[in-house]
Amino acid sequence: MGKQTGLTNERELVSKLTEWFNETIQRNKLPFKEATNESPAKYDAKTFFGDVVLWVNREARQAYSYIEIKPPFAAKENLDTLRMKAISYGVKYCFTWDFQNFNAYELKENKLTLLTGEPTQVMKDINDWLRGDVQAVIKKYVNSICEEIVNLNETGKFRKFVPDKVYFVNYIRETVNKLVPQFEKHYSDIAKDKAKRTRIIKYGKEQGIAYNDPGDYYRLIARQSVYNLVTKIIFYLTVRRYFSDLPDLYVTGEPDFERYLKIAFAKAQEKDWQAVFEESEIEEFGIPKSCHKDLLDFFSEMKVYHFGELPEDVIGELFEEIIDPDKRHSLGQYFTNENLVDFILGFVVQTEEGYFADTTCGSGTFLIRIYDRLKYLSKKIKHNELLDKIWGFDIAKFPAELATINLFKQDVSNFENFPRVRRNDIFKVNKGDAYDFPPPSASKAYKKIKIPIPPFNAIVGNFPFIRQELIEKEEKGYKLYLTKVLAYDYFLTYPKFFIIKDLTEGLIKLLKEMPVERLHKEINQYVDKGQIQLKLSGQADIYTYIFIHTATLLAEKGMFAVITSNSWLDVSYGSVLKEFFLDNFKVKTVIGSWAEPWFDDAAVNTVVTILEKESDKKKRDKNITHFVKLKKKFTELIPYQDLKLESIKRWQTIDRIVEIVESAQYNVKTADVAENISSLNVDEMRVRMVKQSFLANEIESEGELAKWGKYLRAPDVYFELLDKCKDKLIPLKDIAEVRFGIKTGINEFFYLQTPSLSPPYQGGEREGVIFCKNARGWEGLIEEKYLRAVIKSPKESESITIDPSKLKNKIFLCNESKADLRKNGDKYALKYIEWGEKQRTKDDVSWMEVPSVQGRTFWWSINIRKFPQILWTEMYFDSFRTLITEEEILESDKFYGIETKDNAKYGLYLNSTLVNLFREITAFQSLGDGVLKTPVYEVENLLVPKILPNLSKKSASKLLTREIKSVPIEVKQKDRIELDTKIIEALGLDAKIYLPKIYAGLCELVKERLELPKMRKKKQKEEVKFAYSKVKEDVIEDCLPDGRRKFPQDFYTKGNYDDLEFETHTTNGKPLTPDAFFNRFQMKTEEGETILELDSEAKAEFAALLSQQKTYQIKIPAKEKTVEQILKNYHAFISTLKEQLTANAKEKLHDWALAEKMAKEILEEFGVEEE
């Protein structure tokens, strides 16, 4: 005892520990009432002093237990001395704790026996306990130790410390944060070699990590590498429990640490778990030597935990932090909620028979939930049998590793624990492929066998959201590669998927007879020469290709159930995919939700598509497709949220919901809304049913214009209108020309502002010139004849009719050569062009060489066009208006110019609510921020009446000139209703019946479109706030389990506070602050009103603290010394409390700055200003 070790010593540590034991005793109902240190213990003629003794009654010398404390890694306690002390104190159990291990001993017949030991690696050096974060950890262990001591005394059994989720997660994060900077430097140094840098970037692409900023890039690669290594270590330590022949990772003195680690992982891979233990390309660059010590420390800590005890998805949660949330969209990676996953599985996993796969499995959420679903469907199925049925593939190393681990840990105790998860590019996974796995019923000594991929009864997943053309920018030739993959799959069996050039029927017949290897070589040549091309456009999302390729892995009658962007429903490339579905599948169900966003951080709207593989065309045509719009959140649809305790009720509820969808056509509430279309409206959802033969005919007649999004979104009245008015409506293009707005190519040059106040310039006033400035910072004069009014944004006109005086910009419109400008004396336009010729883009391209201006007569010229009178806004948010004007105003590329035979009449019609309804349904709606976009071809195909009513500007003058309000307000305006009534009646419909339906349907559509992104943002904020608030609650509970102490009575320690003598002052119930004035202290309100006056600073502070309690009577102890002592005790408590709050918060948050902020907030909530 008392050995000096630098900043502190053992005596000081034991003294503090005793204090913490007493704090724990006071907070909890324990059989011992007090802890003391250095209490004497006599044995024969010797006197010993025990470190920490727990007393039932110290005066009666009745001890409960005894703990001997040693610094970390100090010499072992003399067990004979420990025995004599235990005998002297009369305890049955005693303990030793060196902050690395907590050992329990039993004293029986005066003999000491070691019962068990539990690793408790709290600190490595005695000086560590001086740190606030370490103190918080020690206090937690003190609490656990008290519980263990009581449990051992009462039951005779030692209960192992259960790993704490927060501590475990934070320890891993702390380790990762130590390792990442070292790995980042390691990769940055390696990348100085060009060849190695190329290899690193290639690896990053395969993992979905884009090379943008080098600093961020190497940090992201480093973080993923570290997580990969850390989880691999945890997994290895787990499987080693069942394969004792695997080397122990925790070794000291190993000369080649990294080689030893690789050998250990290679031996584990020989057993199985390729996705975990296979060495990735990045691992070839090794582990920085500076990390070896940190890793050995990590082995020491992690080795003690049983993987099966970890809460579900603890490791999976860490994966979400690897990718910067702001970059997830570009990486195409999102994380799928179990409610959505289980809902999907209810449709496609309805029997335990067969095989199931997720072909882009990520960290394995679908795989884990399939496992649970199969257990629900069959109570007798075993763990190893389940793993045989569930397959997962992912191109990225780390997600595949996590998927393996997450399936493995469903039954850690099972020896036959070999998940069918492979790290592989799904485009390289083909029907008939086989992989090495342990054989069924493998013993501990086995050889792997080839197991072929089975025909899957269901393929599920959350396919990546990223356009193929974006990948093409990163990896040239990627589209050709995908074309070859799909040509291998379908060129001979589904040729309509391709554009085929110069290949005769005879040659195609020869190809059918070729062996596979030669056929692929031939296809490669034809693709490279452009003789075989995909009909899919470059804008097609990568999920389109995954859909088509993985369909080859399905069994006949096999089911697809996949989450994707909803874009394929409506965009042009989606017609190819829709046709493929219709030709090869029953399109069973398409599901969307406007009740909640399924992905909080994804800037896309998503749908679930459920297909059943069907080769019989007659059966496909008879199928009825269900388009389901969910009206409730999943937490309302599936109230049972505990995945383990409520599993059966959860699956039963999901089966009931699935039944509503699948039997909708037989429901008595189902009503026909148009020919071939019916709807069921219930509380949970709306199910719209469309015959598949009708969808096929629609594709055949309309091609790219056939949209399926309308069946999800549109109100019933939309289909009623089309059904009743189909002979009275024609496309706008039949009676109008629709053109793109002006695309300048260099907005910074062509768009100019003309400030109302221009500075004086040399030469005095001159007619015909205007002072201008542009976004690049240029300002000067330009001849007025080369400037034209332009509307650049819809925000420049709040009314339908454009007010030219409110336009902010001019467009530079000069088609003269520089020679002609000199000849004409137009020096200002010439000088402006010459200035522009010196400018460069952000990519360092001369403005003269920008591609979009290359085809012009001069780079600065724009072809003169007719001034439009009708301007359609390309995008709109919540206020619909088509602008009209008779002035000479040009339009930017944010508009489409429309020219009709009767601009006045059609300008009014295009502002009707009927048009707004059509637009809301047919416009491009995949943008996740709620903005609606109408491509030009959609405007051309907008439906208009063949015969319009007599509409005049005069009759609608108010509507044309007033501000157009948001849709819900606009449909209530009298002039709006008058216009809409004329339009509806011209179509032969009763406006009293149809206008309310149109208004209600449109308002619902707009609300759903705009509310979804708001809900997404709100949920993101709530989740962050909830996590922070939950931690704050835990901190308060840990540090103030009995609630806050009351001022002043809890800080008076010399008797009963109420027995003191007081001076009493009346106040107004408001907080008061002291204002010193000649040794007198005026207590004032926030408004400056003086309420009372006191004669000492101590009393003034005392009164200020009491006034925070909103009291109307302030009682201050009459004796000054009593006041000062209470204040002293209070300040000491607050100081200690702040330290405790900060240390406890740091333990949970692992961020000192955030911990200090939280501690400050808690004190402020308690009415305490920072000391």
Summary of the structure (lengths in Angstrom):
residues: 1171
radius of gyration: 38.0
end to end distance: 36.1
largest distance: 122.7
contacts: 3638
relative contact order: 0.05
helix: 47%
strand: 19%
